[in-house]
Amino acid sequence: MLNVLALTEGFPYGNGLAGVFHVDQFKELAANGINLTVAGATPWVPPGLSRFRRWARYNAGPFRQDIDGFMVYRPRYLAIPGEARWLRPHWVQAAAIERLPIERPDLIHAFFALPQGATARILARRWNIPYLVTSLGGDVTHLAQQSAYHRQLFRQVLIDAKVAMANGPSLARQAATLAGVKVETCPLGIDAKRFTGVISKKAARAELGLPANKTLVLFVGAVSKEKGVVELLQAVRHLDDSTLCCVLVGTGPLSTEASQTPHCLPVGFQDNSRLPLYFAAADMFVLPSHSEGLPTVVIEAGFSVVPVIGSDIPPIRDLLGHGRGILVPLEDPTALAREIAQMRDAPGPAAEQAARLKDHVAGFYEVKPAVRNLMEIYRQAAGHQA
């Protein structure tokens, strides 16, 4: 049995969403005989600061948690505001993880090249084991671009990794260009069963308390400028359609503005287990993001057979291209409004696009084949070390 230490930014607990996209993959790895330990280095909260929301979320997660056959640790470390940009948090995170009461793993798998990949590189040298790294988005599009030091660290992390991977094809190409090494596409994978045949649209709306007879436009994600919520709210205002209801699942700095926008219904944070109900209730899903690694929510919409409108950026284009959805120009609320209205008025072509998207995501992003592929990578990496 392979002992694998996974380094993540976190793992969901309570209302926390950090690491929520790992859940299906980690459960499947544990179910297939991988002795998995997850370590999400978490900032230590000084006494008194836990009453502030930002700090309370760090304090909420237990140090140790047994979840469906694998162990999650949240070792605390002394964090400094802005550390990812100005300091080298991977050194203190490595020290915190090294103190965990775990046996020496056979290999380390870091999710995000920075800082988790840099942390894995330190620990792999100390334990004389290989490490793998999977880029997930912000590490490539933002952290690696912050300075010459960060670009060099990103390159070194990928160069020294036994295998460098990325969660989607566009992200893999971008990471390979930055690092000058081969980067494999290896999606995390999603359990399709959570989204297929869940419940009827009518029943889902009744259970969620959503309007029964309106065109329901769904958005899931951070209610923020980066996710294109400014353009989404402008598009809804432009349409000014009382037969339309835009449901926003998530929280963020634009939540108040969303609540004040006619025909918009922000419902705040929702547990991951309830997302299939929202997809079942929706007539269409909209993601006008400015930047993405691989948008998991689009894959979830695909498994739910919900038509999708997304911004025309490479990671979304990977999913919606070839007639699998509608792509709109970046930061163009007029075009977004036009496509929402077109999808509302012509549901037939939209349904055909949704069917093509489902076929695509079922072939590439379902968790079982994704984990089988990853387990083979693990075996080869551990075997190379032997």
Disulfide bonds with the S-S distance in Angstrom:
none
